[in-house]
Amino acid sequence: MKLTDKINTLSLSKLPHTWILDLDGTIVKHNGYKLDGKDSLLEGAKEFLASIDENDQIFFFTSRSDEMSECTEAFLKNHHIRYNGIFYNIPYGERIVINDNKPSGLEMAIAVEKERDSSIHLKIITDK
C-alpha cells in the first residue's frame, strides 16, 4: 500500500500487532540530525504513533550507526515516543517482511510505503 496525501485507512484485526517502522524519512526528517544538527518529527508522526494500541509492539529500524543510539533514544524519550526496540546499522536496501498466513485468511504481512519526509496520515481501525 502506498500512502498518498489523502488520509489512508489501515483496517486491522483486534489481535495485538507488531509495527516495524523505518525512522529517518518516516517518523523524523531524513538526515535531520546531520543537516540541521538535530532530529525533528515529521508532521503527523507523533499522532500516528500515539494512535497505535498500547498492546502493540513498535520496533524502529535505522541505518544510523550505534554511535547515534544515545542521542536518538534521548530524542524519542523527550518526545514521549513509545517503542519496544530499535535496531541500528540496518542496510540501506529494501526491507522484506515474510510471515506465514493464518488458516482464517487473516493477512499477516502488510507493507506501507510513503514518500520520504512527507507527513504521515494513516488512520488505524480495528475490526470488531
Solvent accessible surface area in square Angstrom, and as a share of the most:
residue,aa,sasa,rsa
1,M,101,0.45
2,K,143,0.60
3,L,18,0.09
4,T,80,0.46
5,D,140,0.73
6,K,141,0.60
7,I,117,0.59
8,N,23,0.12
9,T,65,0.38
10,L,11,0.05
11,S,65,0.42
12,L,15,0.08
13,S,19,0.12
14,K,157,0.67
15,L,84,0.42
16,P,96,0.60
17,H,35,0.16
18,T,87,0.51
19,W,24,0.08
20,I,85,0.43
21,L,20,0.10
22,D,49,0.25
23,L,2,0.01
24,D,19,0.10
25,G,4,0.03
26,T,23,0.14
27,I,0,0.00
28,V,1,0.01
29,K,65,0.28
30,H,46,0.21
31,N,44,0.22
32,G,0,0.00
33,Y,36,0.14
34,K,136,0.58
35,L,129,0.64
36,D,75,0.39
37,G,64,0.61
38,K,132,0.56
39,D,16,0.08
40,S,43,0.28
41,L,45,0.22
42,L,21,0.10
43,E,119,0.53
44,G,14,0.14
45,A,0,0.00
46,K,83,0.35
47,E,120,0.54
48,F,10,0.04
49,L,9,0.05
50,A,84,0.65
51,S,62,0.40
52,I,7,0.04
53,D,73,0.38
54,E,145,0.65
55,N,102,0.52
56,D,6,0.03
57,Q,79,0.35
58,I,1,0.00
59,F,48,0.20
60,F,0,0.00
61,F,50,0.21
62,T,1,0.00
63,S,38,0.24
64,R,7,0.03
65,S,42,0.27
66,D,82,0.42
67,E,147,0.66
68,M,44,0.20
69,S,33,0.21
70,E,148,0.66
71,C,67,0.40
72,T,1,0.00
73,E,61,0.27
74,A,45,0.35
75,F,26,0.11
76,L,1,0.00
77,K,159,0.67
78,N,109,0.56
79,H,63,0.28
80,H,154,0.69
81,I,11,0.05
82,R,92,0.34
83,Y,59,0.23
84,N,75,0.38
85,G,17,0.16
86,I,28,0.14
87,F,96,0.40
88,Y,30,0.12
89,N,83,0.43
90,I,34,0.17
91,P,101,0.63
92,Y,197,0.75
93,G,45,0.43
94,E,149,0.67
95,R,97,0.35
96,I,135,0.69
97,V,79,0.46
98,I,154,0.78
99,N,76,0.39
100,D,109,0.56
101,N,120,0.62
102,K,77,0.33
103,P,146,0.92
104,S,99,0.64
105,G,63,0.61
106,L,52,0.26
107,E,120,0.54
108,M,64,0.29
109,A,43,0.34
110,I,71,0.36
111,A,77,0.60
112,V,58,0.33
113,E,97,0.44
114,K,34,0.14
115,E,128,0.58
116,R,161,0.59
117,D,55,0.29
118,S,37,0.24
119,S,40,0.26
120,I,9,0.05
121,H,65,0.29
122,L,15,0.08
123,K,115,0.49
124,I,37,0.19
125,I,73,0.37
126,T,69,0.40
127,D,78,0.40
128,K,221,0.94
